[in-house]
Amino acid sequence: MACRDTSEGQTLDMARGDVSMTLAPDAVRSMFDRIAPVYDAMNRVMTMGLDLRWRRLGARAVVRPGDSVLDAACGTGDFAVADLRAGASRVVGLDFSPRMLERARRKAPQIEWVEGDLLALPFDAGSFDAATVGFGARNVADLRLALRELRRVLRPGGRLAILEITRPRGPLRAFYSLWFDRLVPLLGKALPGGSAYTYLPASVKRFPSAEELAALMGEAGFANVRFKLLAGSIVALHTGEAA
Ligand SMILES: C[S@@+](CC[C@H](N)C(=O)[O-])C[C@H]1O[C@@H](n2cnc3c(N)ncnc32)[C@H](O)[C@@H]1O
């Protein structure tokens, strides 16, 4: 069956069971505005609490004491808080969802919270020593542009960490499919504003593989790009240095 556009800016490919569903930026923003009240709780439940550890690992991989750090697509701010705890002296958290930012602000008033677009970062070139992006790369409309923007605002030699869900290849595949494709959307439907969690499995399926993301980082001007697969390869942590 052919694709159809919905009123929320979604494109649904009915023949593929909606797996190629993509959302326009305005729809992504309002989806996260709606999810904001349940976002942290859903993260803890979906990852059995491991998400905080993954962000801590990401922060430690790129943040050095005294760094000025950008956490882009910061959401409710957990990665920005991990950056601060890793020793950054200044942390800026940027997101385009006002409701997600409201929650972030309450968590850590000492962090600078900025409402803005990752695809047009409101910062001068070379403003930061390090940048982090947690589970946000999957949601941007133009990943190449996002990576170029992150490269632009980092000083030469500045470090980037991207934490993102990937599709496992090994023995966890069947469990992952049951958990992610069936249980997470059901769990989301049971929560107020959580029906958008049906979008999550689709957004993971259309996101580049870990190898492809590493290649895209290289194209965008990052050197020494590496990735580590975590939690039985359900999550990938990519790092690179602005060349
Ligand atoms: C899955 S949440 C991740 C939040 C947080 N980084 C974390 O580790 O939990 C994705 C976030 O990306 C934000 N986002 C998506 N596209 C964006 C864009 N173009 N500019 C700024 N924020 C964006 C959404 O508003 C949302 O808060």
The ligand as a Tripos MOL2 file, in Angstrom:
@<TRIPOS>MOLECULE
LIG
   27    29     1     0     0
SMALL
NO_CHARGES

@<TRIPOS>ATOM
      1 C1         14.6070   10.7140   23.2740 C.3       1 LIG1
      2 S1         14.8090   12.3730   23.8630 S.3       1 LIG1
      3 C2         16.4250   12.3400   24.5730 C.3       1 LIG1
      4 C3         16.5770   13.2580   25.7420 C.3       1 LIG1
      5 C4         17.9080   13.1670   26.4970 C.3       1 LIG1
      6 N1         19.0150   13.5370   25.6720 N.3       1 LIG1
      7 C5         18.1600   11.8550   27.1540 C.2       1 LIG1
      8 O1         19.3240   11.4080   27.1820 O.co2     1 LIG1
      9 O2         17.2260   11.2720   27.6940 O.co2     1 LIG1
     10 C6         15.0980   13.2430   22.3600 C.3       1 LIG1
     11 C7         15.0800   14.7390   22.5390 C.3       1 LIG1
     12 O3         15.5340   15.3260   21.3200 O.3       1 LIG1
     13 C8         14.8570   16.5570   21.1650 C.3       1 LIG1
     14 N2         15.0200   16.9650   19.7650 N.ar      1 LIG1
     15 C9         14.7050   16.2600   18.6560 C.ar      1 LIG1
     16 N3         15.0250   16.9670   17.5510 N.ar      1 LIG1
     17 C10        15.5770   18.1280   17.9850 C.ar      1 LIG1
     18 C11        16.1110   19.2610   17.3260 C.ar      1 LIG1
     19 N4         16.1370   19.3560   15.9940 N.pl3     1 LIG1
     20 N5         16.5890   20.2670   18.0700 N.ar      1 LIG1
     21 C12        16.5510   20.2120   19.4390 C.ar      1 LIG1
     22 N6         16.0420   19.1660   20.1240 N.ar      1 LIG1
     23 C13        15.5740   18.1310   19.3990 C.ar      1 LIG1
     24 C14        13.4430   16.2540   21.6090 C.3       1 LIG1
     25 O4         12.7070   17.3960   21.9500 O.3       1 LIG1
     26 C15        13.7070   15.3410   22.8150 C.3       1 LIG1
     27 O5         13.7380   16.0640   24.0230 O.3       1 LIG1
@<TRIPOS>BOND
     1     1     2 1
     2     2     3 1
     3     2    10 1
     4     3     4 1
     5     4     5 1
     6     5     6 1
     7     5     7 1
     8     7     8 2
     9     7     9 1
    10    10    11 1
    11    11    12 1
    12    11    26 1
    13    12    13 1
    14    13    14 1
    15    13    24 1
    16    14    15 ar
    17    14    23 ar
    18    15    16 ar
    19    16    17 ar
    20    17    18 ar
    21    17    23 ar
    22    18    19 1
    23    18    20 ar
    24    20    21 ar
    25    21    22 ar
    26    22    23 ar
    27    24    25 1
    28    24    26 1
    29    26    27 1
@<TRIPOS>SUBSTRUCTURE
     1 LIG1         1 GROUP 0 **** ****
